[in-house]
Amino acid sequence: MKVQTEQFGEVELAEERVITFDKGIPGFDEYKKYVLLPADVEGESPFFFLQSVDTMEVSFFLVDPFTFFQDYDIKLEEQMVERLQLEDPSDAIVLTTVTVKGDISSATTNLKAPLVINNKKQMGMQVVLNNKDYQIKQALFQSGDTAARQV
């Protein structure tokens, strides 16, 4: 299957890589099918793009939040676990959206509403966590942190 992306041009991917968001992603409800693409060719970066299969204009910049926030802990309600058909916690991939305005050093991430993907069944959804400590616009890099991390 060929997918058009703004970041990488046209990419050829296996059908099995398509992740279905049954209810879409808030604000993008009409787009249900996505592919997860590593931000770098080697796959060593904690950054990804969640690319809509249907339109190249819909793409989300994501990060593995555990790379930057070791204490990040999400507790999914039982109904979310059932909706995602998660049988084992290791089946879940948790990623958060990243917003970059200007320089990458001022990037923020949404720890309050991560995307959770069942990597075995290729199903995903955005969940809102009931944790007042997690911010919608959490600074991704702490001051002096950017030199230590390669994007």
C-alpha distance (Angstrom), angle and dihedral (degrees) to the residues before:
residue distance angle dihedral
M1 . . .
K2 3.82 . .
V3 3.80 120.6 .
Q4 3.80 124.9 -170.2
T5 3.81 114.5 -137.0
E6 3.78 133.2 178.8
Q7 3.82 91.6 -142.9
F8 3.82 101.2 47.2
G9 3.81 106.2 14.1
E10 3.78 114.6 -131.6
V11 3.81 114.9 -3.6
E12 3.78 129.3 -172.2
L13 3.80 113.3 -136.1
A14 3.79 137.5 171.2
E15 3.83 115.6 -105.1
E16 3.82 88.6 -122.6
R17 3.82 89.3 69.1
V18 3.81 92.7 67.4
I19 3.80 112.0 111.0
T20 3.79 116.8 -156.0
F21 3.80 120.9 -144.9
D22 3.84 99.4 -167.4
K23 3.79 93.3 -162.2
G24 3.79 94.7 32.3
I25 3.80 120.7 -128.5
P26 3.83 116.4 -62.1
G27 3.79 108.1 -86.5
F28 3.82 90.6 16.6
D29 3.80 98.9 59.9
E30 3.81 94.9 144.7
Y31 3.82 92.9 61.1
K32 3.79 111.1 76.9
K33 3.82 105.6 158.5
Y34 3.81 124.4 70.1
V35 3.78 141.8 158.9
L36 3.79 125.0 -142.5
L37 3.80 113.3 -131.7
P38 3.82 125.7 -173.3
A39 3.81 111.8 -121.0
D40 3.80 91.2 -131.2
V41 3.79 131.1 43.8
E42 3.81 94.3 -122.6
G43 3.81 92.2 52.3
E44 3.80 91.4 -130.4
S45 3.80 97.2 119.3
P46 3.82 120.0 92.1
F47 3.83 87.5 -135.6
F48 3.81 127.2 96.6
F49 3.77 141.3 172.7
L50 3.79 120.4 -130.8
Q51 3.79 100.9 -152.9
S52 3.80 124.7 -165.7
V53 3.78 111.5 -124.7
D54 3.82 90.4 -149.2
T55 3.80 101.4 52.1
M56 3.78 132.0 17.3
E57 3.84 91.5 -145.9
V58 3.83 91.6 69.8
S59 3.78 110.3 75.4
F60 3.79 131.3 135.9
F61 3.81 125.6 -149.3
L62 3.81 107.0 -136.6
V63 3.77 138.6 -178.0
D64 3.78 136.6 -161.3
P65 3.83 96.5 -113.3
F66 3.81 93.7 -157.6
T67 3.82 89.2 68.3
F68 3.81 90.6 64.7
F69 3.81 102.0 24.0
Q70 3.80 110.3 41.2
D71 3.83 91.0 179.0
Y72 3.81 93.6 53.5
D73 3.77 105.9 128.0
I74 3.76 126.3 177.5
K75 3.76 125.9 -165.6
L76 3.78 113.7 -164.5
E77 3.77 118.7 -151.6
E78 3.80 113.7 -118.4
Q79 3.81 92.1 -109.4
M80 3.83 90.1 56.7
V81 3.80 91.0 50.2
E82 3.81 89.1 51.0
R83 3.82 94.2 46.1
L84 3.79 90.3 51.8
Q85 3.82 90.7 42.6
L86 3.80 90.4 -131.8
E87 3.79 110.0 176.9
D88 3.79 96.3 173.0
P89 3.83 130.9 21.6
S90 3.81 89.2 -126.1
D91 3.83 88.9 65.4
A92 3.80 90.1 67.2
I93 3.79 125.3 90.2
V94 3.80 113.6 -164.2
L95 3.80 118.7 -159.7
T96 3.79 132.9 165.2
T97 3.79 129.8 -147.6
V98 3.78 118.1 -107.6
T99 3.79 126.0 -147.9
V100 3.79 118.5 -160.4
K101 3.79 119.0 -172.1
G102 3.76 108.5 177.9
D103 3.78 113.9 -35.8
I104 3.84 121.1 28.3
S105 3.81 89.2 -126.6
S106 3.82 89.1 72.2
A107 3.82 94.0 50.2
T108 3.79 119.2 135.1
T109 3.79 131.5 -159.5
N110 3.78 132.2 -153.5
L111 3.80 106.3 -120.5
K112 3.81 91.1 165.8
A113 3.82 95.4 65.7
P114 3.81 113.0 30.2
L115 3.78 125.7 178.8
V116 3.79 111.2 -117.2
I117 3.79 117.9 -160.7
N118 3.78 127.4 -169.5
N119 3.80 97.6 -139.1
K120 3.82 93.3 -164.5
K121 3.81 98.0 50.0
Q122 3.83 96.9 29.7
M123 3.80 93.8 -126.9
G124 3.78 125.6 136.5
M125 3.76 144.1 179.6
Q126 3.76 140.5 172.6
V127 3.79 112.5 -116.8
V128 3.79 129.3 -165.3
L129 3.79 111.2 -137.2
N130 3.76 121.6 -139.9
N131 3.80 93.9 -134.5
K132 3.80 118.8 116.0
D133 3.82 91.9 -159.8
Y134 3.81 93.6 66.6
Q135 3.78 116.2 85.8
I136 3.79 131.1 -150.4
K137 3.82 89.0 -138.4
Q138 3.79 105.3 33.6
A139 3.81 113.6 168.1
L140 3.80 106.3 -110.8
F141 3.78 96.2 -156.2
Q142 3.76 122.6 44.7
S143 3.80 114.3 -144.8
G144 3.79 110.0 -73.3
D145 3.79 90.3 14.1
T146 3.80 99.1 103.0
A147 3.79 95.7 73.0
A148 3.79 90.6 57.0
R149 3.80 95.5 51.2
Q150 3.74 126.3 62.9
V151 3.79 116.2 -148.3
